[in-house]
Amino acid sequence: MTHRVDAIDKENFTSSYTVIDGDVLSGGIESISHELKVVASPDGGCIYKKSSKYHTKDDAQVCEEHIKGGQEKGLALFKAIEAYVSAHPDEYQAKYIAV
């Protein structure tokens, strides 16, 4: 799978990227654009927001199962990252808070 980074905004904790090649681009899907944002939560943590836009070839329709499968894989990856960061807070803070 090939990703193209479209934007990174460190001040606003946002980024966007587009999947431009790979097996997820099947069934008439030309590309998938993702927008990510991290915002502060009232309890002192953060909320991760993500939206995806499927760009299709011609009038192709995106199967709901395809979207659901992508969401499940994305959530599993996020949970794995969250678990690692939670288990290693000192390592995370040392590398990324100063950015």
DSSP file (Angstrom, degrees, kcal/mol; ACC not computed):
  #  RESIDUE AA STRUCTURE BP1 BP2  ACC     N-H-->O    O-->H-N    N-H-->O    O-->H-N    TCO  KAPPA ALPHA  PHI   PSI    X-CA   Y-CA   Z-CA
    1    1 A M              0   0    0      0, 0.0     2,-0.5     0, 0.0    21,-0.3   0.000 360.0 360.0 360.0 134.8    0.0    0.0    0.0
    2    2 A T  E     -A   21   0A   0     19,-2.8    18,-2.6     2,-0.0    19,-1.1  -0.936 360.0-166.3-113.0 128.5    1.4    3.4   -0.9
    3    3 A H  E     -A   19   0A   0     -2,-0.5     2,-0.5    16,-0.2    16,-0.2  -0.877   8.1-155.0-111.1 143.9    0.4    6.5    1.1
    4    4 A R  E     -A   18   0A   0     14,-2.7    14,-2.5    -2,-0.4     2,-0.5  -0.983  17.9-135.5-115.3 122.5    1.0   10.1    0.0
    5    5 A V  E     +A   17   0A   0     -2,-0.5    12,-0.3    12,-0.2     3,-0.1  -0.668  24.7 178.7 -77.2 124.1    1.2   12.7    2.9
    6    6 A D  E     -     0   0A   0     10,-2.4     2,-0.3    -2,-0.5    11,-0.2   0.812  59.9  -8.0 -96.7 -36.9   -0.9   15.7    1.9
    7    7 A A  E     -A   16   0A   0      9,-1.8     9,-2.5     2,-0.0     2,-0.4  -0.979  46.1-166.4-161.9 147.2   -0.5   17.9    4.9
    8    8 A I  E     -A   15   0A   0     -2,-0.3     2,-0.5     7,-0.2     7,-0.2  -0.976   6.7-176.6-136.2 123.4    0.8   18.0    8.5
    9    9 A D  E  >> -A   14   0A   0      5,-3.1     5,-2.0    -2,-0.4     4,-0.6  -0.873   2.4-179.4-122.0  95.5   -0.2   20.9   10.8
   10   10 A K  T  45S+     0   0    0     -2,-0.5     3,-0.4     1,-0.2    -1,-0.1   0.838  80.3  56.6 -65.9 -34.5    1.7   20.5   14.1
   11   11 A E  T  45S+     0   0    0      1,-0.2    -1,-0.2     2,-0.1    -2,-0.0   0.879 117.8  32.2 -65.5 -38.1    0.1   23.6   15.7
   12   12 A N  T  45S-     0   0    0     -3,-0.2    26,-0.3     2,-0.1    -1,-0.2   0.336 106.4-122.6-102.4   5.4   -3.4   22.3   15.2
   13   13 A F  T  <5 +     0   0    0     -4,-0.6    25,-2.1    -3,-0.4     2,-0.3   0.906  67.2 130.2  54.2  47.9   -2.6   18.6   15.6
   14   14 A T  E   < +AB   9  37A   0     -5,-2.0    -5,-3.1    23,-0.2     2,-0.3  -0.920  28.4 168.6-127.8 155.3   -4.0   17.6   12.2
   15   15 A S  E     -AB   8  36A   0     21,-2.0    21,-3.3    -2,-0.3     2,-0.3  -0.977  12.7-158.8-155.0 162.4   -2.7   15.7    9.2
   16   16 A S  E     +AB   7  35A   0     -9,-2.5   -10,-2.4    -2,-0.3    -9,-1.8  -0.997  12.0 171.5-145.1 147.6   -4.0   14.2    6.0
   17   17 A Y  E     -AB   5  34A   0     17,-2.0    17,-3.4    -2,-0.3     2,-0.4  -0.971  19.5-138.7-150.2 162.3   -2.9   11.5    3.7
   18   18 A T  E     -AB   4  33A   0    -14,-2.5   -14,-2.7    -2,-0.3     2,-0.6  -0.989  13.7-134.8-129.7 132.5   -4.1    9.6    0.6
   19   19 A V  E     +AB   3  32A   0     13,-3.0    13,-1.5    -2,-0.4   -16,-0.2  -0.775  32.1 168.4 -80.9 119.3   -3.9    5.9   -0.2
   20   20 A I  E     +     0   0A   0    -18,-2.6     2,-0.3    -2,-0.6   -17,-0.2   0.478  57.8  20.9-115.4  -5.6   -2.8    6.0   -3.9
   21   21 A D  E    S+A    2   0A   0    -19,-1.1   -19,-2.8     0, 0.0    -1,-0.3  -0.973  78.6  74.9-160.6 146.7   -1.8    2.3   -4.5
   22   22 A G  S >  S-     0   0    0     -2,-0.3     3,-1.6   -21,-0.3    -3,-0.0  -0.706  83.6 -61.5 137.1 175.1   -2.4   -1.1   -3.0
   23   23 A D  T 3  S+     0   0    0      1,-0.3    -1,-0.1    -2,-0.2     3,-0.1   0.672 119.2  69.3 -68.8 -16.8   -4.9   -3.9   -2.7
   24   24 A V  T 3  S+     0   0    0      1,-0.2     2,-1.5    -3,-0.1    -1,-0.3   0.697  83.7  77.7 -72.8 -16.4   -7.4   -1.7   -0.8
   25   25 A L  S <  S+     0   0    0     -3,-1.6     2,-0.3     5,-0.1    -1,-0.2  -0.561  72.5 120.4 -92.9  72.8   -8.0    0.1   -4.1
   26   26 A S    >   +     0   0    0     -2,-1.5     3,-0.9     1,-0.2    -3,-0.0  -0.786  47.0  42.0-125.8 170.2  -10.2   -2.5   -5.7
   27   27 A G  T 3  S-     0   0    0     -2,-0.3    -1,-0.2     1,-0.2    36,-0.1   0.829 134.7 -45.4  63.5  34.2  -13.7   -2.5   -7.1
   28   28 A G  T 3  S+     0   0    0      1,-0.3    29,-3.1    -3,-0.2     2,-0.5   0.526  96.8 141.0  90.0   5.5  -13.5    0.9   -8.8
   29   29 A I  E <   - C   0  56A   0     -3,-0.9    -1,-0.3    27,-0.2    27,-0.3  -0.736  26.7-177.0 -84.8 124.4  -11.8    2.8   -5.9
   30   30 A E  E     -     0   0A   0     25,-3.0     2,-0.3    -2,-0.5    26,-0.2   0.867  64.0 -23.4 -87.0 -42.2   -9.2    5.2   -7.3
   31   31 A S  E     - C   0  55A   0     24,-1.7    24,-3.0    -7,-0.1     2,-0.4  -0.976  51.5-135.0-162.4 164.1   -7.9    6.6   -4.0
   32   32 A I  E     -BC  19  54A   0    -13,-1.5   -13,-3.0    -2,-0.3     2,-0.4  -0.980  18.0-157.2-131.2 119.9   -8.9    7.0   -0.3
   33   33 A S  E     -BC  18  53A   0     20,-2.6    20,-2.7    -2,-0.4     2,-0.4  -0.803   8.4-164.6 -98.9 137.2   -8.2   10.3    1.5
   34   34 A H  E     -BC  17  52A   0    -17,-3.4   -17,-2.0    -2,-0.4     2,-0.4  -0.964   7.8-164.7-123.8 136.7   -7.9   10.5    5.2
   35   35 A E  E     -BC  16  51A   0     16,-2.6    16,-2.3    -2,-0.4     2,-0.4  -0.987  12.0-167.9-119.4 130.1   -8.0   13.5    7.5
   36   36 A L  E     +BC  15  50A   0    -21,-3.3   -21,-2.0    -2,-0.4     2,-0.3  -0.916   8.6 174.8-120.6 142.8   -6.8   13.1   11.1
   37   37 A K  E     -BC  14  49A   0     12,-2.4    12,-3.5    -2,-0.4     2,-0.5  -0.990  15.9-157.6-148.0 138.6   -7.2   15.4   14.1
   38   38 A V  E     + C   0  48A   0    -25,-2.1     2,-0.3    -2,-0.3    10,-0.2  -0.979  19.4 179.0-116.7 125.7   -6.3   15.2   17.8
   39   39 A V  E     - C   0  47A   0      8,-2.6     8,-3.3    -2,-0.5     2,-0.1  -0.914  33.7 -98.6-126.0 153.4   -8.2   17.4   20.2
   40   40 A A  E     - C   0  46A   0     -2,-0.3     6,-0.3     6,-0.2     5,-0.0  -0.410  35.2-144.1 -67.9 141.9   -8.1   17.8   24.0
   41   41 A S    >   -     0   0    0      4,-1.8     3,-1.9    -2,-0.1    -1,-0.0  -0.753  23.0-113.1-104.3 157.3  -10.8   16.0   25.9
   42   42 A P  T 3  S+     0   0    0      0, 0.0    -1,-0.1     0, 0.0    -2,-0.0   0.748 113.4  60.6 -60.2 -24.6  -12.4   17.4   29.1
   43   43 A D  T 3  S-     0   0    0      1,-0.0     3,-0.1     3,-0.0    -3,-0.0   0.362 123.5 -97.9 -88.3   7.3  -10.8   14.6   31.2
   44   44 A G  S <  S+     0   0    0     -3,-1.9    -1,-0.0     1,-0.2    -4,-0.0   0.341  97.1  92.4  96.5  -7.3   -7.2   15.7   30.4
   45   45 A G  S    S-     0   0    0      1,-0.1    -4,-1.8    -5,-0.0     2,-0.3   0.166  74.3-102.1 -92.5-145.8   -6.7   13.1   27.6
   46   46 A C  E     -C   40   0A   0     -6,-0.3     2,-0.5    -3,-0.1    -6,-0.2  -0.972  12.0-135.2-144.7 160.6   -7.3   13.5   23.9
   47   47 A I  E     -C   39   0A   0     -8,-3.3    -8,-2.6    -2,-0.3     2,-0.6  -0.971  16.2-148.2-118.5 129.8   -9.8   12.6   21.3
   48   48 A Y  E     -C   38   0A   0     -2,-0.5     2,-0.4   -10,-0.2   -10,-0.2  -0.872  15.7-170.5-100.5 122.7   -8.7   11.2   17.9
   49   49 A K  E     +C   37   0A   0    -12,-3.5   -12,-2.4    -2,-0.6     2,-0.4  -0.939   6.4 176.7-117.0 137.4  -11.0   12.1   15.0
   50   50 A K  E     -C   36   0A   0     -2,-0.4     2,-0.4   -14,-0.2   -14,-0.2  -0.999   8.0-175.5-140.4 136.7  -10.6   10.6   11.5
   51   51 A S  E     -C   35   0A   0    -16,-2.3   -16,-2.6    -2,-0.4     2,-0.4  -0.975   8.4-159.8-129.1 149.3  -12.6   11.0    8.4
   52   52 A S  E     -C   34   0A   0     -2,-0.4     2,-0.5   -18,-0.2   -18,-0.2  -0.972   3.9-161.4-129.7 141.8  -12.2    9.1    5.1
   53   53 A K  E     -C   33   0A   0    -20,-2.7   -20,-2.6    -2,-0.4     2,-0.6  -0.989  11.6-147.8-124.7 125.4  -13.3   10.0    1.6
   54   54 A Y  E     -C   32   0A   0     -2,-0.5     2,-0.6   -22,-0.2   -22,-0.2  -0.814   8.0-159.1 -94.5 123.7  -13.4    7.3   -1.1
   55   55 A H  E     -C   31   0A   0    -24,-3.0   -25,-3.0    -2,-0.6   -24,-1.7  -0.912  16.8-163.7-104.6 119.6  -12.7    8.6   -4.6
   56   56 A T  E     -C   29   0A   0     -2,-0.6     2,-0.4   -27,-0.3   -27,-0.2  -0.612  22.1-109.3-106.1 161.7  -14.1    6.2   -7.2
   57   57 A K  S >  S-     0   0    0    -29,-3.1     3,-2.2    -2,-0.2    -1,-0.0  -0.738  80.5 -38.7 -85.5 132.7  -13.6    5.7  -10.9
   58   58 A D  T 3  S-     0   0    0     -2,-0.4    -2,-0.2     1,-0.3   -30,-0.0  -0.238 123.1 -25.5  51.5-127.5  -16.5    6.8  -13.1
   59   59 A D  T 3  S+     0   0    0      2,-0.0    -1,-0.3     0, 0.0    -2,-0.0   0.026  90.6 150.5-105.2  26.0  -19.8    5.9  -11.3
   60   60 A A    <   -     0   0    0     -3,-2.2     2,-0.4   -32,-0.2    -4,-0.1  -0.270  38.5-137.2 -61.3 144.0  -18.4    3.0   -9.3
   61   61 A Q        -     0   0    0    -34,-0.1     2,-0.5   -32,-0.0    -1,-0.1  -0.832  11.0-128.6-103.0 141.2  -20.1    2.3   -5.9
   62   62 A V        -     0   0    0     -2,-0.4     2,-0.2    -8,-0.1   -35,-0.1  -0.797  25.6-123.5 -91.5 126.4  -18.2    1.5   -2.8
   63   63 A C    >>  -     0   0    0     -2,-0.5     4,-1.7     1,-0.1     3,-0.6  -0.474  10.3-134.5 -69.6 134.0  -19.4   -1.6   -1.0
   64   64 A E  H 3> S+     0   0    0      1,-0.2     4,-2.6     2,-0.2     5,-0.2   0.841 106.8  57.7 -58.2 -35.1  -20.4   -1.0    2.7
   65   65 A E  H 3> S+     0   0    0      2,-0.2     4,-2.5     1,-0.2    -1,-0.2   0.863 103.0  53.7 -64.3 -35.9  -18.5   -4.1    3.7
   66   66 A H  H <> S+     0   0    0     -3,-0.6     4,-1.9     2,-0.2    -2,-0.2   0.920 111.3  45.0 -63.6 -44.8  -15.3   -2.6    2.2
   67   67 A I  H  X S+     0   0    0     -4,-1.7     4,-2.3     2,-0.2    -2,-0.2   0.931 113.5  49.5 -65.0 -46.2  -15.7    0.6    4.2
   68   68 A K  H  X S+     0   0    0     -4,-2.6     4,-2.4     1,-0.2    -2,-0.2   0.899 109.7  51.7 -61.3 -41.9  -16.5   -1.4    7.4
   69   69 A G  H  X S+     0   0    0     -4,-2.5     4,-2.1     1,-0.2    -1,-0.2   0.896 110.1  49.0 -62.4 -40.7  -13.5   -3.6    6.9
   70   70 A G  H  X S+     0   0    0     -4,-1.9     4,-2.4     2,-0.2    -1,-0.2   0.888 110.3  51.0 -65.4 -39.4  -11.2   -0.6    6.5
   71   71 A Q  H  X S+     0   0    0     -4,-2.3     4,-2.5     2,-0.2    -2,-0.2   0.910 109.8  50.0 -64.4 -42.0  -12.7    1.0    9.7
   72   72 A E  H  X S+     0   0    0     -4,-2.4     4,-2.2     2,-0.2    -2,-0.2   0.910 111.9  47.2 -64.2 -42.6  -12.1   -2.2   11.7
   73   73 A K  H  X S+     0   0    0     -4,-2.1     4,-2.1     2,-0.2    -1,-0.2   0.911 113.0  49.4 -65.2 -42.0   -8.5   -2.4   10.5
   74   74 A G  H  X S+     0   0    0     -4,-2.4     4,-2.4     1,-0.2    -2,-0.2   0.898 111.1  49.1 -63.3 -41.2   -7.9    1.2   11.3
   75   75 A L  H  X S+     0   0    0     -4,-2.5     4,-2.7     2,-0.2    -1,-0.2   0.893 109.2  52.4 -65.8 -40.1   -9.4    0.9   14.7
   76   76 A A  H  X S+     0   0    0     -4,-2.2     4,-1.9     2,-0.2    -2,-0.2   0.912 111.0  47.3 -62.6 -42.3   -7.2   -2.2   15.5
   77   77 A L  H  X S+     0   0    0     -4,-2.1     4,-2.3     2,-0.2    -2,-0.2   0.928 112.2  49.9 -63.9 -45.2   -4.1   -0.3   14.5
   78   78 A F  H  X S+     0   0    0     -4,-2.4     4,-3.0     1,-0.2    -2,-0.2   0.917 109.7  50.8 -59.9 -44.0   -5.1    2.7   16.6
   79   79 A K  H  X S+     0   0    0     -4,-2.7     4,-2.4     1,-0.2    -1,-0.2   0.881 109.5  51.0 -62.3 -38.7   -5.8    0.5   19.6
   80   80 A A  H  X S+     0   0    0     -4,-1.9     4,-2.0     2,-0.2    -1,-0.2   0.914 112.8  45.4 -65.4 -42.5   -2.4   -1.1   19.3
   81   81 A I  H  X S+     0   0    0     -4,-2.3     4,-2.7     2,-0.2     5,-0.2   0.924 112.8  51.2 -65.5 -44.5   -0.7    2.3   19.1
   82   82 A E  H  X S+     0   0    0     -4,-3.0     4,-2.4     1,-0.2    -2,-0.2   0.905 109.9  49.7 -59.1 -43.4   -2.8    3.5   22.1
   83   83 A A  H  X S+     0   0    0     -4,-2.4     4,-1.9     2,-0.2    -1,-0.2   0.900 112.2  47.8 -64.1 -41.4   -1.8    0.5   24.1
   84   84 A Y  H  X S+     0   0    0     -4,-2.0     4,-1.3     2,-0.2    -2,-0.2   0.941 113.2  46.6 -65.8 -46.9    1.9    0.9   23.4
   85   85 A V  H  < S+     0   0    0     -4,-2.7     3,-0.3     1,-0.2     7,-0.2   0.896 112.8  50.4 -63.1 -40.1    1.9    4.7   24.2
   86   86 A S  H  < S+     0   0    0     -4,-2.4    -1,-0.2    -5,-0.2    -2,-0.2   0.863 112.4  47.1 -65.5 -35.8    0.0    4.0   27.4
   87   87 A A  H  < S+     0   0    0     -4,-1.9    -1,-0.2     1,-0.2    -2,-0.2   0.682 121.9  35.8 -78.9 -18.3    2.4    1.3   28.5
   88   88 A H     X  +     0   0    0     -4,-1.3     4,-2.0    -3,-0.3     3,-0.3  -0.406  67.0 151.5-130.9  56.0    5.5    3.5   27.7
   89   89 A P  H  > S+     0   0    0      0, 0.0     4,-2.5     0, 0.0     5,-0.2   0.838  73.0  54.3 -62.0 -34.3    4.5    7.1   28.6
   90   90 A D  H  > S+     0   0    0      2,-0.2     4,-2.0     1,-0.2     5,-0.2   0.908 109.3  47.5 -67.0 -40.4    8.1    8.2   29.4
   91   91 A E  H  > S+     0   0    0     -3,-0.3     4,-1.4     2,-0.2    -1,-0.2   0.916 113.7  48.1 -65.1 -42.9    9.4    7.1   26.0
   92   92 A Y  H  X S+     0   0    0     -4,-2.0     4,-2.4    -7,-0.2     5,-0.5   0.939 112.1  47.6 -63.6 -48.7    6.5    8.8   24.2
   93   93 A Q  H  X>S+     0   0    0     -4,-2.5     4,-1.3     1,-0.2     5,-0.5   0.895 109.2  54.0 -62.7 -41.4    6.8   12.1   26.0
   94   94 A A  H  <5S+     0   0    0     -4,-2.0    -1,-0.2    -5,-0.2    -2,-0.2   0.850 117.7  35.3 -63.2 -34.6   10.6   12.3   25.5
   95   95 A K  H  <5S+     0   0    0     -4,-1.4    -2,-0.2    -3,-0.3    -1,-0.2   0.811 130.2  21.3 -90.2 -31.6   10.3   11.9   21.8
   96   96 A Y  H ><5S+     0   0    0     -4,-2.4     3,-1.1    -5,-0.2    -3,-0.2   0.700 101.5  71.5-119.8 -22.6    7.1   13.7   20.8
   97   97 A I  T 3<5S+     0   0    0     -4,-1.3    -3,-0.1    -5,-0.5    -4,-0.1   0.868  97.2  56.2 -67.0 -34.1    6.0   16.3   23.3
   98   98 A A  T 3 <       0   0    0     -5,-0.5    -1,-0.2     1,-0.2    -2,-0.1   0.570 360.0 360.0 -74.9  -8.2    8.8   18.7   22.5
   99   99 A V    <         0   0    0     -3,-1.1    -1,-0.2   -89,-0.0    -2,-0.1   0.494 360.0 360.0 -64.6 360.0    7.9   18.8   18.8
